Amino acid sequence: MDTGDWLKKINAVLLQEWAPICADVPEDEYESYAGPLATMLLANAPDAKLIAYLEWAEVENIGLGGPFDRDRAEKVVAALRALGVPDKR
């Protein structure tokens, strides 16, 4: 799997599993969050860091306020981890 395909898969998880706006959004709506999440996944950041990033993105950056759905975020992180990471060859 190459990096471009992996980023597309991360974006797909964000669209299908996270989707904090809960409306029909363009496919690239959450694309800007894929890169930072990819960096964290490559660094094997703890789940808590990924969840904190999703919380920041949803509550602060998108501006949805609260309450933050931690259970949903945990499912998103599990789905992201299930993607694996690209080979570093």
Residue pairs with C-beta under 8 A, 6 or more apart in sequence:
1 9
1 84
1 86
1 87
2 86
3 38
3 86
5 86
6 38
6 83
6 85
6 86
7 34
7 35
7 38
9 83
10 34
10 37
10 38
10 41
10 80
10 83
11 27
11 28
11 30
11 31
11 34
13 76
13 79
13 80
13 83
14 30
14 33
14 34
14 37
14 76
15 25
15 27
15 29
15 30
17 72
17 75
17 76
17 79
18 30
18 54
18 72
18 73
18 76
19 25
19 30
20 57
20 58
20 62
20 64
21 29
21 62
21 64
33 53
33 54
33 57
36 53
37 50
37 53
37 80
40 49
40 50
40 53
41 50
41 80
41 81
41 83
41 85
42 85
47 74
47 77
50 73
50 77
50 80
51 70
51 73
51 74
51 77
54 73
54 76
54 77
55 68
55 70
55 73
58 64
58 68
59 65
59 66
59 68
